[in-house]
Structures are given as structure tokens and as C-alpha cells.
């Protein structure tokens, strides 16, 4: 992998990790807003898959659709097919709680957030396992 690709992949992975950290930090606060925390779960998953696509020299589409990104990654690594459902789960959180009137409730339930965080963390770890250590943050 050339230096430019390595830095791009590392950049995506670093941002994904920061989103995961931020989601957990917000959720741990006594008055943490889970609507913002769950958004960071979606962002982490999106950026993790974009890191993998960058590693494969795939042109990164400007989209927040995690399911679509996972499907693109499946062309390079068939094991990504197991993550399509996670992509479908996480994609709506890019907008669902960010704007008034988008969601049925103003904040997700704790169980909904916990599931989103688990899925985002697992997808991040899976992606990390496919990328050489030299590009890890």
C-alpha cells in the first residue's frame, strides 16, 4: 500500500474510532443525549467501511448509506455480506434523530442505542481485521 493510501485509510479509521469513543462518552454521561450518541454510531460504521473501500482503492462515494457501502465492500471481501443487516440498522441514524420531526420519539431508547453501539463497534473491529496494521490508527 502506498503512503497516500495508508494515510487516507488511517484517517478514515481514526475518525471512525473517534465517533465510537464519542458515542460511548456521551452515553455514559448522566444526562447524555442518546440522539447524538446514536448518530455517532452510524458515523463510525460509515467511516470504517469507507476505510476498507479506500484500502481497496475503490472510489469513495459521497453517501451516508452504510448498507450500500457494505454492499460495495462485499465485492472485495464476501464476508462483508454478514454485515448488510447491520448496515440497514445503522443507516437511518445518520438523520433519524438529528432533525425535528424525523423520528417518532426525540431520543432513542437505551436498548436501541446499545444495539447500535454494539453493531458499530463490531463492524469497526471486523474492518480493522481486514486492513494491514501499518494503516491502523
N, C-alpha and C positions, 0 to 999 in steps of 0.2 A: 504494500500500500504506500503510495507516495505521501509526502509530508502534507500537502494541501488537503488530501482526503482524510488523512489521520486527524488533522486539526478540526476539520468540519465534523467528522464523526464524534470526536471528543467533545466538541461544542454542543452538539445535539444531546449527547449523553449527560453532560454536565447540567444543561438546562432541565432535562428530564428529572435528574436526581434532585435538583433544587425544587422543582414542583412537588415531588414526593415529600421532601422534607417540609416544605411549606404546608402541604395538606395536613401532615401529622402534627405540626406545631400549632396550627390554627385549631384543629380538632381537640388538642389537649388543653386548650385554654378553658377556664370555667365558663366563659361567655363567648367561646369561639363560634364563629359563624360557619355552619356546615355548608351553606350555599356556596361560599367562596372556597372552602376546602375541597368540595367535590369537583369544582371546576378545575382545580389543580391536579386532581386525579386524571381527568380527561387529558389535560395538557401533558402530563408526564407520559401517558401511553402514546399519545400522538408523536411526541418528540423522540421517544425511544424507537418507535418503528421508523421514523424518518432517519434516525441514526443508522439503522440497518440498511435502509434503502440507499443512503449516501455511501455506506461501505461497499455496496454493490454497484456503485456508480450509476444508479438509477436517477433520472431527473426527478427532483422532489416537487411534487405537485402542491400547489398552494391550496390545501384543504384541511379542514379540521375533522374530517370523517375517518375515525380510527378504523372502522370496519373496512373501508375502501383501501386504506394504507396497508392493513393486514393482508388483504386480498392481493395487493401488488407484491408484497413481500413473499407471499406463498409461491410466486413464480420462481423465486430464487431458492427458497427453503420451504419444502412442502409441510414441514412441521408447524409452520405458522397457521395452517388450516385449523388447528386446535384452538386458535385464538380469535376466530371470527366472532363467536358469541360474546367474548369479552369486548371486542371492538364495537359490537352492536349495543352492548350495555353502556359503554363509556361515552360513545359519540354524543348523545343528547346533552350530556353535562357541559359541553362546550358553550351551550346557550341556555339550557333549561332554567337555571336559577340566576342567570346574570341580568335578565331584563324583567321589568314588571309585567305580569300577566302571562309569562311564558310557561310557568309551572302551575300545577294545581294547588300547591302549597308554597309558602315563601321560603321554606328551608326543607331539605331532605331529612328523613328520619335518621337517627343514628345508625340503624341497621343498614339502611341504603348506603350511607356514606362508608360504613365499614366494608361492605361488599365491594364498592367502587375502589377503595384504597387497596384491598387485597388483590383485586384483579390488576390494577395498575402496577403494583409492586411486582407481582408475578410476571407480568408481561415485560417489565423492565429487566428483571433478572434473566428471563428467557433470552431476551435480545442481547443482553450483556454476554451470555454464554456463547453466542454465535460470533462475537466480534473479538478479534485478537486483543490481548491485554495491552499492547502498545497504544491502542486507541481509547483505552478506558480512562475515565477522569481520575 
